[in-house]
């Protein structure tokens, strides 16, 4: 197949789109994206490019897993067996106006080689590469130091290359991967907003235990987007959420897109092409990316703002720091009156309080601004 053809010096020419769409060259501006695992499961490239082009969408195609190109698993004639085939596919999709992005699994077992392969993918014409960073078997197995080594090598080879990090918004899973280390050399996050996959009773209990109690209707798209913003907002990087293409309820998709926009997220993506209803593609075509959207940033209240400094005051002792913006969330620290803090995110209105994500040394968590309509506990510093 692809690997055998490459060893013989042969190249399989990709057929024209089916149904046929006109060539229109490289598209500009942001686009919603559809993830594709490989052609053996998601379908041939000529079908994928046609559907995406008709709906003004881009693709995120998997290129490699660890240090193995996808031809190890993909038996189709167009499987990726190296950067040369990435270049062929990049040219093919881009020529029909489908922005070509990629993703891979980085395991951390050989950070130098994995970084080299990611850099080669960018060199071959991919607009970006997304690192699928999960703590499960077959995914990340390295160390925080290995993550930094990967980043150093990638940036040495691709100082301006676009790299995003795909993570789970389940706090107990996110804590098992070196998200902060990857964020230090990345341009954004792509959290998995899988409202049906994550809706089990066990997950609901785990969210509650970690200070993120789901609403009465359970794990919803809105809930997962809010959790993602709480967990990732402090990195001050763009967030491009991944919606669940296999959702059994189409009605959750408009809610997902609308709430993402309300949080200042410019675009969304879909996992994955082969399991997604055509209705979702049509929805995304009718709701194009919101270029230039600014996240809701607090300027109300007594002058608190993201990036500003404040002082803890008027508590009589110390200010409770919680895992989430809710009175039911666990308290893990208490900052004494007089402590200077930096505001990292917020505000979030919940349980009768206005909450801010604050940081003081090694302490980072959510604190109430003050008594409801009364004495402030966080006083801005000019």
VOPAGU-2260 file (C-alpha; in pm, 1 decimal, decimal comma):
REM VOPAGU-2260
SITE   aa  ch    i         X         Y         Z
SITE  UNK   A    0       0,0       0,0       0,0
SITE  UNK   A    1     135,7     348,6      76,4
SITE  UNK   A    2     446,4     214,8     248,9
SITE  UNK   A    3     510,1     -42,0     -22,5
SITE  UNK   A    4     457,1     214,6    -295,7
SITE  UNK   A    5     705,1     449,7    -132,8
SITE  UNK   A    6     969,5     176,8    -113,7
SITE  UNK   A    7     929,4     125,3    -488,6
SITE  UNK   A    8     952,7     494,6    -560,6
SITE  UNK   A    9     586,4     514,4    -662,2
SITE  UNK   A   10     337,6     790,0    -584,6
SITE  UNK   A   11     -40,1     743,2    -583,3
SITE  UNK   A   12    -212,2    1041,0    -743,1
SITE  UNK   A   13    -517,0    1154,6    -548,2
SITE  UNK   A   14    -833,7    1168,1    -762,7
SITE  UNK   A   15   -1031,4    1492,7    -803,2
SITE  UNK   A   16   -1289,3    1571,6    -534,9
SITE  UNK   A   17   -1606,3    1361,3    -537,8
SITE  UNK   A   18   -1853,9    1523,0    -582,0
SITE  UNK   A   19   -1643,0    1762,7    -783,4
SITE  UNK   A   20   -1574,9    2110,2    -642,4
SITE  UNK   A   21   -1376,9    2382,0    -819,2
SITE  UNK   A   22   -1016,0    2451,4    -732,7
SITE  UNK   A   23   -1000,8    2787,4    -558,9
SITE  UNK   A   24    -656,3    2806,8    -404,0
SITE  UNK   A   25    -544,5    2882,5     -51,5
SITE  UNK   A   26    -818,9    3019,2     174,0
SITE  UNK   A   27    -749,0    3308,3     408,4
SITE  UNK   A   28    -884,1    3381,6     753,5
SITE  UNK   A   29    -991,8    3143,7    1030,8
SITE  UNK   A   30   -1199,8    2833,2     962,1
SITE  UNK   A   31   -1378,0    2573,2    1168,1
SITE  UNK   A   32   -1191,0    2243,3    1143,1
SITE  UNK   A   33   -1277,9    1874,7    1112,2
SITE  UNK   A   34   -1041,8    1619,2    1263,9
SITE  UNK   A   35    -956,8    1308,3    1060,1
SITE  UNK   A   36    -782,2    1006,4    1210,6
SITE  UNK   A   37    -673,9     842,7     885,4
SITE  UNK   A   38    -819,4     766,4     544,2
SITE  UNK   A   39    -872,5     399,7     627,2
SITE  UNK   A   40   -1143,1     488,9     881,4
SITE  UNK   A   41   -1263,5     836,1     780,3
SITE  UNK   A   42   -1286,9     780,7     407,3
SITE  UNK   A   43   -1082,0     872,0      99,8
SITE  UNK   A   44    -932,9    1220,4      64,1
SITE  UNK   A   45   -1134,1    1299,8    -248,9
SITE  UNK   A   46   -1459,4    1259,9     -53,1
SITE  UNK   A   47   -1334,9    1446,0     255,3
SITE  UNK   A   48   -1204,6    1743,6      57,2
SITE  UNK   A   49   -1535,0    1775,9    -129,1
SITE  UNK   A   50   -1748,1    1787,4     185,9
SITE  UNK   A   51   -1515,8    2027,1     365,8
SITE  UNK   A   52   -1480,5    2259,1      66,7
SITE  UNK   A   53   -1858,3    2279,1      24,8
SITE  UNK   A   54   -1892,8    2385,3     387,6
SITE  UNK   A   55   -1593,0    2621,9     412,0
SITE  UNK   A   56   -1415,3    2399,2     661,8
SITE  UNK   A   57   -1054,8    2299,0     717,3
SITE  UNK   A   58    -901,7    1964,6     815,1
SITE  UNK   A   59    -682,5    1846,6    1102,2
SITE  UNK   A   60    -525,0    1523,6     978,8
SITE  UNK   A   61    -318,1    1289,4    1195,3
SITE  UNK   A   62      38,1    1254,9    1069,0
SITE  UNK   A   63     216,6    1040,5    1326,0
SITE  UNK   A   64     201,1     865,1    1660,4
SITE  UNK   A   65     518,5     889,4    1868,1
SITE  UNK   A   66     793,6     831,9    1614,0
SITE  UNK   A   67     580,8     628,2    1369,5
SITE  UNK   A   68     413,9     779,7    1064,8
SITE  UNK   A   69      46,5     693,7    1018,9
SITE  UNK   A   70     113,0     445,8     737,7
SITE  UNK   A   71     178,2     196,0    1016,4
SITE  UNK   A   72    -198,6     190,5    1077,8
SITE  UNK   A   73    -347,6     337,7     759,2
SITE  UNK   A   74    -353,5      87,1     470,3
SITE  UNK   A   75    -503,9     331,3     220,7
SITE  UNK   A   76    -300,2     430,8     -88,2
SITE  UNK   A   77    -269,5     785,6      47,4
SITE  UNK   A   78    -141,5     703,4     396,9
SITE  UNK   A   79     119,0     934,7     544,3
SITE  UNK   A   80     455,4     759,4     537,9
SITE  UNK   A   81     673,0    1069,0     571,2
SITE  UNK   A   82     691,4    1442,1     520,1
SITE  UNK   A   83     682,3    1406,4     139,4
SITE  UNK   A   84     329,2    1263,8     157,7
SITE  UNK   A   85     231,7    1540,6     401,3
SITE  UNK   A   86     339,1    1788,2     133,4
SITE  UNK   A   87     127,2    1607,8    -129,8
SITE  UNK   A   88    -179,5    1617,8      92,4
SITE  UNK   A   89    -122,4    1978,0     199,5
SITE  UNK   A   90    -112,5    2087,5    -162,5
SITE  UNK   A   91    -420,1    1880,3    -249,9
SITE  UNK   A   92    -643,9    2013,6      28,0
SITE  UNK   A   93    -522,1    2372,7       3,0
SITE  UNK   A   94    -578,2    2380,0    -374,5
SITE  UNK   A   95    -951,0    2332,5    -310,9
SITE  UNK   A   96    -967,4    2600,0     -41,4
SITE  UNK   A   97    -952,8    2356,7     254,2
SITE  UNK   A   98    -701,1    2480,3     514,6
SITE  UNK   A   99    -462,8    2194,5     595,9
SITE  UNK   A  100    -378,2    2144,4     963,5
SITE  UNK   A  101    -235,8    1836,4    1134,7
SITE  UNK   A  102    -213,1    1659,2    1466,6
SITE  UNK   A  103      -5,9    1390,3    1629,7
SITE  UNK   A  104      44,5    1203,6    1954,4
SITE  UNK   A  105     367,0    1292,1    2133,8
SITE  UNK   A  106     468,1    1021,7    2381,0
SITE  UNK   A  107     777,1    1184,5    2529,3
SITE  UNK   A  108     991,3     873,1    2487,4
SITE  UNK   A  109    1212,9    1036,4    2223,6
SITE  UNK   A  110    1142,5    1411,6    2248,6
SITE  UNK   A  111    1414,5    1510,8    2002,6
SITE  UNK   A  112    1288,6    1284,4    1723,9
SITE  UNK   A  113     924,1    1367,9    1793,7
SITE  UNK   A  114    1004,4    1739,6    1772,8
SITE  UNK   A  115    1193,8    1681,7    1449,1
SITE  UNK   A  116     892,7    1505,5    1294,4
SITE  UNK   A  117     656,4    1784,0    1400,8
SITE  UNK   A  118     890,6    2040,2    1248,2
SITE  UNK   A  119     903,4    1838,9     926,0
SITE  UNK   A  120     523,1    1842,6     909,0
SITE  UNK   A  121     522,9    2223,5     929,3
SITE  UNK   A  122     799,9    2240,9     668,5
SITE  UNK   A  123     586,8    2023,3     438,6
SITE  UNK   A  124     307,0    2280,2     430,8
SITE  UNK   A  125      81,4    2219,4     731,9
SITE  UNK   A  126     -55,1    2542,9     874,5
SITE  UNK   A  127     -27,6    2404,6    1226,1
SITE  UNK   A  128      27,5    2091,5    1428,7
SITE  UNK   A  129    -175,7    2001,4    1735,3
SITE  UNK   A  130     -23,6    1784,2    2006,9
SITE  UNK   A  131    -276,2    1532,4    2142,1
SITE  UNK   A  132    -165,6    1538,1    2506,6
SITE  UNK   A  133    -345,4    1270,2    2709,1
SITE  UNK   A  134    -236,3    1060,1    3008,5
SITE  UNK   A  135    -374,5     730,1    2880,2
SITE  UNK   A  136    -193,4     423,5    2750,0
SITE  UNK   A  137     -20,9     491,9    2419,5
SITE  UNK   A  138     -16,2     868,1    2475,5
SITE  UNK   A  139     214,0    1084,2    2689,2
SITE  UNK   A  140     459,5     875,4    2891,4
SITE  UNK   A  141     733,8    1130,9    2943,7
SITE  UNK   A  142     831,2    1384,2    3207,6
SITE  UNK   A  143     790,4    1761,8    3241,6
SITE  UNK   A  144    1158,0    1791,2    3151,6
SITE  UNK   A  145    1092,7    1584,0    2839,9
SITE  UNK   A  146     811,6    1822,7    2745,1
SITE  UNK   A  147    1048,6    2119,6    2770,0
SITE  UNK   A  148    1313,4    1932,9    2569,3
SITE  UNK   A  149    1053,6    1869,0    2298,2
SITE  UNK   A  150     956,1    2235,8    2296,9
SITE  UNK   A  151    1314,2    2356,8    2282,9
SITE  UNK   A  152    1393,6    2136,2    1984,1
SITE  UNK   A  153    1069,2    2218,4    1803,4
SITE  UNK   A  154    1124,0    2591,9    1847,2
SITE  UNK   A  155    1485,4    2561,1    1736,6
SITE  UNK   A  156    1361,7    2410,9    1411,4
SITE  UNK   A  157    1036,6    2607,3    1384,1
SITE  UNK   A  158    1060,8    2935,0    1576,4
SITE  UNK   A  159     742,5    3065,4    1414,5
SITE  UNK   A  160     557,0    2736,3    1356,6
SITE  UNK   A  161     202,6    2718,5    1493,2
SITE  UNK   A  162     154,8    2452,4    1761,3
SITE  UNK   A  163    -154,9    2392,5    1973,8
SITE  UNK   A  164    -211,5    2146,0    2257,7
SITE  UNK   A  165    -519,8    1921,3    2276,8
SITE  UNK   A  166    -612,9    1834,6    2636,6
SITE  UNK   A  167    -896,1    1688,6    2840,2
SITE  UNK   A  168   -1093,8    1937,8    3052,6
SITE  UNK   A  169   -1141,4    1674,9    3321,1
SITE  UNK   A  170    -922,0    1821,1    3599,4
SITE  UNK   A  171    -804,0    1484,6    3730,3
SITE  UNK   A  172    -678,2    1393,3    3382,3
SITE  UNK   A  173    -531,7    1733,8    3299,4
SITE  UNK   A  174    -320,6    1718,7    3616,2
SITE  UNK   A  175    -149,0    1402,6    3484,9
SITE  UNK   A  176      12,2    1574,4    3185,2
SITE  UNK   A  177     265,1    1861,3    3171,6
SITE  UNK   A  178      18,4    2118,1    3038,2
SITE  UNK   A  179     209,3    2416,0    3178,1
SITE  UNK   A  180     532,1    2304,8    3014,1
SITE  UNK   A  181     362,2    2260,1    2675,3
SITE  UNK   A  182     182,5    2593,0    2714,1
SITE  UNK   A  183     519,5    2765,6    2749,5
SITE  UNK   A  184     598,6    2710,3    2380,3
SITE  UNK   A  185     248,2    2673,2    2230,8
SITE  UNK   A  186       6,3    2918,6    2073,4
SITE  UNK   A  187    -316,2    2778,0    2214,7
SITE  UNK   A  188    -526,5    2496,8    2358,8
SITE  UNK   A  189    -784,4    2265,9    2202,4
SITE  UNK   A  190    -988,7    2112,2    2487,4
SITE  UNK   A  191   -1207,2    1806,9    2423,4
SITE  UNK   A  192   -1569,0    1911,0    2482,2
SITE  UNK   A  193   -1718,7    1561,9    2468,9
SITE  UNK   A  194   -2045,6    1616,6    2651,9
SITE  UNK   A  195   -2176,8    1264,3    2598,9
SITE  UNK   A  196   -1850,7    1074,3    2654,2
SITE  UNK   A  197   -1793,8    1261,8    2981,0
SITE  UNK   A  198   -2152,1    1236,7    3110,8
SITE  UNK   A  199   -2114,6     919,7    3320,6
SITE  UNK   A  200   -2208,4     913,1    3687,6
SITE  UNK   A  201   -1842,5     855,2    3773,8
SITE  UNK   A  202   -1735,1    1165,7    3583,9
SITE  UNK   A  203   -2006,4    1374,9    3749,0
SITE  UNK   A  204   -1877,1    1264,1    4090,2
SITE  UNK   A  205   -1517,8    1337,5    3993,7
SITE  UNK   A  206   -1607,2    1685,9    3867,3
SITE  UNK   A  207   -1786,4    1753,3    4196,0
SITE  UNK   A  208   -1491,0    1628,3    4399,0
SITE  UNK   A  209   -1257,3    1856,8    4205,5
SITE  UNK   A  210   -1470,3    2163,2    4272,9
SITE  UNK   A  211   -1665,2    2173,8    3946,1
SITE  UNK   A  212   -2020,2    2057,7    4025,3
SITE  UNK   A  213   -2217,0    2003,5    3702,5
SITE  UNK   A  214   -2557,9    2169,3    3665,8
SITE  UNK   A  215   -2877,0    1969,8    3731,3
SITE  UNK   A  216   -2894,4    1866,0    3364,5
SITE  UNK   A  217   -2551,2    1704,2    3392,7
SITE  UNK   A  218   -2239,1    1738,0    3180,4
SITE  UNK   A  219   -2343,8    1982,4    2910,5
SITE  UNK   A  220   -2143,9    2158,1    2637,8
SITE  UNK   A  221   -2177,3    2482,2    2832,0
SITE  UNK   A  222   -2045,5    2322,2    3150,8
SITE  UNK   A  223   -1739,4    2173,4    2980,9
SITE  UNK   A  224   -1662,8    2501,7    2804,8
SITE  UNK   A  225   -1683,6    2687,5    3135,9
SITE  UNK   A  226   -1457,1    2431,3    3303,4
SITE  UNK   A  227   -1208,9    2457,4    3017,4
SITE  UNK   A  228   -1195,8    2833,7    3049,0
SITE  UNK   A  229   -1144,7    2806,0    3424,2
SITE  UNK   A  230    -864,2    2551,0    3388,3
SITE  UNK   A  231    -689,4    2703,3    3086,5
SITE  UNK   A  232    -777,5    3072,3    3091,4
SITE  UNK   A  233    -487,0    3159,3    3315,9
SITE  UNK   A  234    -239,1    3069,7    3042,3
SITE  UNK   A  235    -368,9    3363,8    2835,3
SITE  UNK   A  236    -368,7    3155,9    2516,9
SITE  UNK   A  237    -647,8    3113,7    2259,8
SITE  UNK   A  238    -887,2    2825,6    2320,9
SITE  UNK   A  239   -1034,0    2640,3    2021,1
SITE  UNK   A  240   -1271,9    2376,5    2162,8
SITE  UNK   A  241   -1337,4    2037,8    2002,4
SITE  UNK   A  242   -1703,1    1937,8    1980,4
SITE  UNK   A  243   -1836,1    1583,2    1985,4
SITE  UNK   A  244   -1921,6    1497,2    1627,3
SITE  UNK   A  245   -2080,0    1166,6    1728,1
SITE  UNK   A  246   -2330,3    1337,8    1958,8
SITE  UNK   A  247   -2671,7    1172,7    1939,7
SITE  UNK   A  248   -2847,7    1507,9    1982,8
SITE  UNK   A  249   -2796,6    1767,2    1711,8
SITE  UNK   A  250   -2957,0    2032,4    1935,2
SITE  UNK   A  251   -2646,1    2037,6    2154,9
SITE  UNK   A  252   -2434,4    2163,8    1866,0
SITE  UNK   A  253   -2584,6    2515,0    1832,6
SITE  UNK   A  254   -2553,7    2545,9    2210,7
SITE  UNK   A  255   -2189,2    2442,1    2194,7
SITE  UNK   A  256   -2103,5    2692,3    1921,7
SITE  UNK   A  257   -2300,6    2979,5    2075,1
SITE  UNK   A  258   -2151,2    2935,3    2419,8
SITE  UNK   A  259   -1799,6    2907,3    2279,1
SITE  UNK   A  260   -1855,1    3239,9    2103,6
SITE  UNK   A  261   -1993,2    3395,4    2422,8
SITE  UNK   A  262   -1667,8    3305,0    2599,0
SITE  UNK   A  263   -1460,7    3473,3    2330,6
SITE  UNK   A  264   -1353,9    3156,7    2150,0
SITE  UNK   A  265   -1308,9    3246,1    1783,8
SITE  UNK   A  266   -1372,0    2907,8    1621,7
SITE  UNK   A  267   -1439,5    2541,1    1697,6
SITE  UNK   A  268   -1344,1    2201,7    1561,5
SITE  UNK   A  269   -1515,1    1862,7    1534,1
SITE  UNK   A  270   -1395,6    1516,2    1634,6
SITE  UNK   A  271   -1418,2    1359,2    1388,9
SITE  UNK   A  272   -1504,5    1360,6    1018,2
SITE  UNK   A  273   -1609,3     996,1     983,9
SITE  UNK   A  274   -1871,9    1002,0    1261,7
SITE  UNK   A  275   -2024,5    1348,1    1222,3
SITE  UNK   A  276   -2370,8    1421,9    1084,2
SITE  UNK   A  277   -2394,3    1640,6     771,1
SITE  UNK   A  278   -2620,3    1868,0     977,6
SITE  UNK   A  279   -2317,5    1971,2    1182,6
SITE  UNK   A  280   -2122,2    2071,5     872,4
SITE  UNK   A  281   -2415,7    2283,7     757,3
SITE  UNK   A  282   -2443,3    2446,4    1098,7
SITE  UNK   A  283   -2075,4    2540,9    1097,7
SITE  UNK   A  284   -2106,8    2682,9     748,4
SITE  UNK   A  285   -2394,8    2902,0     866,8
SITE  UNK   A  286   -2204,3    3011,9    1181,0
SITE  UNK   A  287   -1855,5    3104,5    1055,1
SITE  UNK   A  288   -1568,6    3184,3    1291,4
SITE  UNK   A  289   -1606,6    3507,2    1484,7
SITE  UNK   A  290   -1281,9    3678,6    1389,3
SITE  UNK   A  291   -1174,1    3941,5    1637,2
SITE  UNK   A  292   -1400,7    3825,4    1919,4
SITE  UNK   A  293   -1274,2    3952,8    2251,7
SITE  UNK   A  294   -1339,9    3736,1    2559,0
SITE  UNK   A  295   -1567,9    3897,0    2815,7
SITE  UNK   A  296   -1321,9    4083,1    3035,7
SITE  UNK   A  297   -1425,8    4237,7    3362,1
SITE  UNK   A  298   -1399,5    4606,5    3405,6
SITE  UNK   A  299   -1695,2    4628,9    3638,9
SITE  UNK   A  300   -1656,4    4615,6    4010,9
SITE  UNK   A  301   -1397,8    4826,8    4194,2
SITE  UNK   A  302   -1136,7    4830,1    3919,7
SITE  UNK   A  303   -1026,9    4466,9    3915,7
SITE  UNK   A  304    -902,6    4346,5    3577,5
SITE  UNK   A  305    -713,8    4051,9    3433,5
SITE  UNK   A  306    -340,0    4107,0    3466,2
SITE  UNK   A  307    -384,5    4367,1    3739,4
SITE  UNK   A  308    -273,9    4347,7    4102,0
SITE  UNK   A  309    -490,4    4352,5    4412,5
SITE  UNK   A  310    -452,2    4324,4    4786,4
SITE  UNK   A  311    -648,3    4099,2    5021,2
SITE  UNK   A  312    -829,6    4317,3    5275,4
SITE  UNK   A  313   -1122,7    4345,3    5517,9
SITE  UNK   A  314   -1156,0    3972,3    5589,2
SITE  UNK   A  315   -1049,1    4001,8    5953,1
SITE  UNK   A  316    -816,6    3706,8    5895,2
SITE  UNK   A  317    -772,6    3546,9    5551,4
SITE  UNK   A  318    -949,8    3499,2    5218,8
SITE  UNK   A  319   -1054,1    3147,8    5118,2
SITE  UNK   A  320    -902,9    3022,4    4792,1
SITE  UNK   A  321   -1109,0    2757,1    4616,7
SITE  UNK   A  322   -1058,2    2507,9    4334,7
SITE  UNK   A  323   -1348,6    2653,6    4135,8
SITE  UNK   A  324   -1573,0    2962,4    4137,2
SITE  UNK   A  325   -1840,3    2818,5    4365,3
SITE  UNK   A  326   -1912,9    2810,9    4738,5
SITE  UNK   A  327   -1929,5    2430,6    4715,5
SITE  UNK   A  328   -1576,8    2407,2    4574,0
SITE  UNK   A  329   -1300,8    2283,3    4799,7
SITE  UNK   A  330   -1086,1    2531,5    4993,9
SITE  UNK   A  331    -714,4    2456,8    4957,6
SITE  UNK   A  332    -554,9    2781,7    5080,3
SITE  UNK   A  333    -630,9    3100,1    5272,5
SITE  UNK   A  334    -448,6    3427,9    5200,5
SITE  UNK   A  335    -400,7    3671,5    5487,5
SITE  UNK   A  336    -509,7    4035,2    5476,0
SITE  UNK   A  337    -233,4    4238,9    5316,8
SITE  UNK   A  338    -132,1    3968,9    5066,1
SITE  UNK   A  339     -71,3    4101,7    4713,7
SITE  UNK   A  340    -218,7    3891,4    4435,1
SITE  UNK   A  341    -231,6    3898,3    4054,5
SITE  UNK   A  342    -567,8    3859,8    3880,7
SITE  UNK   A  343    -550,0    3587,1    3614,4
SITE  UNK   A  344    -910,7    3535,5    3500,2
SITE  UNK   A  345   -1271,0    3625,8    3575,5
SITE  UNK   A  346   -1511,6    3737,5    3674,8
SITE  UNK   A  347   -1751,3    3448,6    3714,8
SITE  UNK   A  348   -2087,7    3521,1    3876,4
SITE  UNK   A  349   -2198,5    3228,0    4091,8
SITE  UNK   A  350   -2368,3    3158,7    4423,8
SITE  UNK   A  351   -2423,9    3528,3    4487,9
SITE  UNK   A  352   -2056,9    3623,7    4453,0
SITE  UNK   A  353   -1826,8    3758,1    4184,1
SITE  UNK   A  354   -1523,4    3527,5    4156,1
SITE  UNK   A  355   -1172,9    3593,1    4026,7
SITE  UNK   A  356    -888,0    3354,3    3950,5
SITE  UNK   A  357    -594,4    3495,4    4145,9
SITE  UNK   A  358    -231,7    3401,0    4198,5
SITE  UNK   A  359       7,2    3466,5    4484,6
SITE  UNK   A  360     334,4    3277,1    4470,3
SITE  UNK   A  361     256,6    2905,3    4444,7
SITE  UNK   A  362    -111,8    2960,3    4529,3
SITE  UNK   A  363    -347,5    2986,5    4233,5
SITE  UNK   A  364    -722,8    2956,4    4272,1
SITE  UNK   A  365   -1060,8    3126,8    4283,4
SITE  UNK   A  366   -1160,5    3389,4    4540,9
SITE  UNK   A  367   -1474,5    3594,3    4595,9
SITE  UNK   A  368   -1433,1    3965,8    4528,2
SITE  UNK   A  369   -1619,8    4061,7    4842,7
SITE  UNK   A  370   -1947,6    4052,4    5027,5
SITE  UNK   A  371   -2240,5    4070,1    4788,0
SITE  UNK   A  372   -2286,7    4445,5    4731,7
SITE  UNK   A  373   -2074,0    4517,0    5036,3
SITE  UNK   A  374   -1718,8    4522,6    5168,3
SITE  UNK   A  375   -1450,6    4426,0    4912,4
SITE  UNK   A  376   -1202,4    4150,6    4996,9
SITE  UNK   A  377    -990,4    4215,7    4690,6
SITE  UNK   A  378    -884,7    4578,3    4657,8
SITE  UNK   A  379    -719,6    4683,8    4328,7
SITE  UNK   A  380    -373,4    4834,7    4345,6
SITE  UNK   A  381    -312,9    5131,3    4117,2
